[in-house]
Amino acid sequence: MANTVQARKRARQNDAQREHNASLRSEFRTAIKRVRAAIETGDKAAARAVFQTAVSTLDSIADKKIYHKNKAARHKSRLSAAIKAMA
């Protein structure tokens, strides 16, 4: 337990930041799931549209260093390849 005023404040700030980061991590994963779901439907145009919004989301979260930029790039690359591989 924090004993000083500044330690208590720091603990409060850490809790708030952890909750915010958790919501951003969830948003990151949800964006990926939406693209995968669009790919499963087989509609290439819809998958591309969802992918474009997901790219923006993944990049913004990577810029905030919630996830590493290479992780975001890896997901974008794999999703893009999956869309290109659609018949």
VEXDREN-2710 file (C-alpha; in Angstrom, 1 decimal):
% VEXDREN-2710
k/r/px/py/pz
1/MET/0.0/0.0/0.0
2/ALA/1.2/3.5/-0.9
3/ASN/2.2/5.5/2.2
4/THR/3.0/8.9/0.8
5/VAL/0.7/11.4/-1.0
6/GLN/2.7/11.2/-4.2
7/ALA/2.8/7.4/-4.1
8/ARG/-1.0/7.3/-3.7
9/LYS/-1.4/9.7/-6.6
10/ARG/0.9/7.6/-8.8
11/ALA/-1.1/4.5/-7.9
12/ARG/-4.3/6.2/-9.0
13/GLN/-2.7/7.3/-12.3
14/ASN/-1.4/3.8/-12.9
15/ASP/-4.8/2.4/-12.4
16/ALA/-6.4/4.9/-14.8
17/GLN/-3.7/4.4/-17.5
18/ARG/-3.9/0.6/-17.2
19/GLU/-7.7/0.7/-17.8
20/HIS/-7.2/3.0/-20.8
21/ASN/-4.4/0.8/-22.3
22/ALA/-6.6/-2.3/-21.8
23/SER/-9.4/-0.7/-23.8
24/LEU/-7.0/0.2/-26.6
25/ARG/-5.6/-3.4/-26.6
26/SER/-9.2/-4.7/-26.9
27/GLU/-9.9/-2.3/-29.8
28/PHE/-6.7/-3.6/-31.6
29/ARG/-7.9/-7.2/-31.3
30/THR/-11.4/-6.3/-32.3
31/ALA/-10.2/-4.6/-35.5
32/ILE/-8.3/-7.7/-36.5
33/LYS/-11.4/-9.9/-35.7
34/ARG/-13.6/-7.7/-37.9
35/VAL/-11.2/-8.1/-40.9
36/ARG/-11.0/-11.8/-40.4
37/ALA/-14.8/-12.0/-40.2
38/ALA/-15.1/-10.0/-43.4
39/ILE/-12.6/-12.3/-45.1
40/GLU/-14.7/-15.3/-44.0
41/THR/-17.8/-13.9/-45.8
42/GLY/-16.0/-14.0/-49.1
43/ASP/-16.8/-10.4/-50.1
44/LYS/-13.5/-9.0/-51.2
45/ALA/-14.7/-5.4/-51.6
46/ALA/-16.2/-5.4/-48.1
47/ALA/-13.1/-7.0/-46.7
48/ARG/-11.0/-4.2/-48.2
49/ALA/-13.2/-1.6/-46.7
50/VAL/-13.0/-3.1/-43.3
51/PHE/-9.2/-3.6/-43.7
52/GLN/-8.7/0.1/-44.4
53/THR/-10.4/1.1/-41.2
54/ALA/-8.5/-1.5/-39.3
55/VAL/-5.2/-0.2/-40.7
56/SER/-5.9/3.2/-39.3
57/THR/-6.8/1.7/-35.9
58/LEU/-3.8/-0.6/-35.7
59/ASP/-1.4/2.3/-36.7
60/SER/-2.8/4.7/-34.1
61/ILE/-2.5/2.2/-31.3
62/ALA/1.0/1.3/-32.4
63/ASP/1.9/5.0/-32.4
64/LYS/0.8/5.2/-28.8
65/LYS/3.2/2.3/-28.0
66/ILE/0.4/0.1/-26.7
67/TYR/1.6/-2.6/-29.1
68/HIS/5.0/-2.6/-30.9
69/LYS/4.9/-1.1/-34.4
70/ASN/6.3/-4.3/-35.8
71/LYS/3.4/-6.3/-34.3
72/ALA/0.9/-3.9/-36.0
73/ALA/2.8/-4.2/-39.3
74/ARG/2.9/-8.0/-39.0
75/HIS/-0.9/-8.1/-38.6
76/LYS/-1.5/-5.7/-41.4
77/SER/0.7/-7.7/-43.7
78/ARG/-1.0/-11.0/-42.9
79/LEU/-4.5/-9.6/-43.3
80/SER/-3.6/-7.9/-46.5
81/ALA/-2.2/-11.2/-47.9
82/ALA/-5.4/-13.0/-46.8
83/ILE/-7.5/-10.4/-48.7
84/LYS/-5.3/-10.7/-51.8
85/ALA/-5.6/-14.5/-51.7
86/MET/-9.4/-14.4/-51.8
87/ALA/-10.8/-15.8/-55.0
END
